Structure formats: C-alpha cells, structure tokens
C-alpha cells in the first residue's frame, strides 16, 4: 500500500544518506509537468558536511532525484549513488 505524505509535512526534515552522511534539509520538490510525478527533492545543503562539500551545489540548493529516495520517516533517507 502506498503511503501519501503532504509535502508541507516534509519541509524542514533532515536528509541523510543511507550510510549516515548529513546532506541537509528538505525545502521543496520538483514535479514533472507532463505526468505530475515527483521528479526530485530540493535540499538546502548542510555546508558543514564533508559529503556535501564534495558535491556540485548550484545556487545554494541541491537537487536529488526522487529515484534516490529510500525511506521517509523521521529523516528522509537517500542513496548517495544518486548524486
């Protein structure tokens, strides 16, 4: 069964990789305009994170493909291979 979550409930949630690296906080989502499906998460990166400092952060935000999302609960867990 699919669990639906209102995006407003996700704003501010911490985003971490499956192996525990802090990525930042969820701030917005990108939606595919043609099919209405979630395409990516927009994250405000944690500038103190060694993992984030190795990534290509554009405009102060980080885009993570939705296909990289592994779990959503207290944290949003993503697969770091998707970056």
Buried (B, 14 or more C-beta within 10 A) or exposed (E): EEEEEEEEEBEEBBBBBEEEBBBBBBBBBBBEEEEEEBBBBBBBBBEEBEBBEEBEBEEEEBBBBBEBBEEBEEBBBBBBEBB
